[in-house]
Amino acid sequence: MNQRQHDPRYAADRAFAESLNQLQKTLQSADTKAVQPIKPDHNKPDSANSASFDLSSFEQAVADIEAFMATRQQQEEDH
């Protein structure tokens, strides 16, 4: 047998080159396919815009964050 066939670096180099060739073929075939951008439907309301802003949930979130920060600050002072 050829010594190159037993060399792990040669085998790894060959496998890497084959992987690169496969990747290049995949990317080239993806480039040839026409990708049609999705146009937004302006007549359909956006879910983020149609959702009502819940002030009480926001206030609760702020209170939770403040409580977390106060607890964390107290723990740092104790150490």
C-alpha positions as CSV (number, residue, x, y, z in Angstrom):
1,M,0.0,0.0,0.0
2,N,1.0,3.5,-0.6
3,Q,2.4,5.3,2.5
4,R,0.2,8.4,1.7
5,Q,-2.9,6.2,2.3
6,H,-1.7,5.5,5.8
7,D,-0.9,9.1,6.6
8,P,-3.7,10.6,8.7
9,R,-2.9,14.1,7.7
10,Y,-3.2,13.2,4.1
11,A,-6.5,11.5,4.7
12,A,-7.8,14.5,6.6
13,D,-6.6,16.9,3.9
14,R,-8.4,14.8,1.3
15,A,-11.6,14.6,3.3
16,F,-11.5,18.4,3.9
17,A,-11.0,19.1,0.3
18,E,-13.9,16.9,-0.7
19,S,-16.1,18.6,1.9
20,L,-15.2,22.0,0.5
21,N,-16.0,20.8,-3.0
22,Q,-19.4,19.6,-1.8
23,L,-20.0,22.9,0.0
24,Q,-19.1,24.8,-3.1
25,K,-21.5,22.8,-5.3
26,T,-24.3,23.3,-2.7
27,L,-23.8,27.0,-2.6
28,Q,-23.6,27.3,-6.4
29,S,-26.9,25.4,-6.8
30,A,-28.5,27.6,-4.2
31,D,-27.3,30.7,-6.1
32,T,-28.9,29.5,-9.3
33,K,-32.3,29.1,-7.7
34,A,-34.2,32.3,-7.8
35,V,-35.4,33.4,-4.4
36,Q,-38.5,35.4,-4.3
37,P,-38.7,37.9,-1.4
38,I,-41.9,37.7,0.6
39,K,-43.8,41.0,0.2
40,P,-45.5,42.2,3.4
41,D,-49.3,42.2,3.3
42,H,-50.1,45.9,4.2
43,N,-53.8,45.1,4.5
44,K,-53.2,42.6,7.3
45,P,-52.5,44.1,10.7
46,D,-49.1,43.4,12.2
47,S,-49.5,41.3,15.4
48,A,-47.0,43.5,17.3
49,N,-48.8,46.7,16.3
50,S,-52.3,45.3,17.0
51,A,-51.4,44.0,20.5
52,S,-52.5,46.5,23.1
53,F,-49.8,47.8,25.5
54,D,-50.5,46.4,29.0
55,L,-49.3,49.0,31.4
56,S,-49.9,46.9,34.5
57,S,-47.7,44.0,33.1
58,F,-45.0,46.5,32.4
59,E,-45.2,48.0,35.9
60,Q,-45.1,44.5,37.4
61,A,-42.0,43.7,35.3
62,V,-40.3,46.8,36.5
63,A,-41.1,46.0,40.1
64,D,-39.7,42.5,39.7
65,I,-36.5,43.9,38.2
66,E,-36.2,46.4,41.1
67,A,-36.7,43.7,43.7
68,F,-34.1,41.4,42.0
69,M,-31.6,44.3,41.9
70,A,-32.2,45.2,45.5
71,T,-31.7,41.5,46.6
72,R,-28.6,41.3,44.5
73,Q,-27.2,44.5,46.0
74,Q,-28.0,43.3,49.5
75,Q,-26.1,40.0,48.8
76,E,-23.1,41.9,47.5
77,E,-23.0,44.1,50.7
78,D,-23.3,41.0,52.9
79,H,-20.2,39.5,51.3
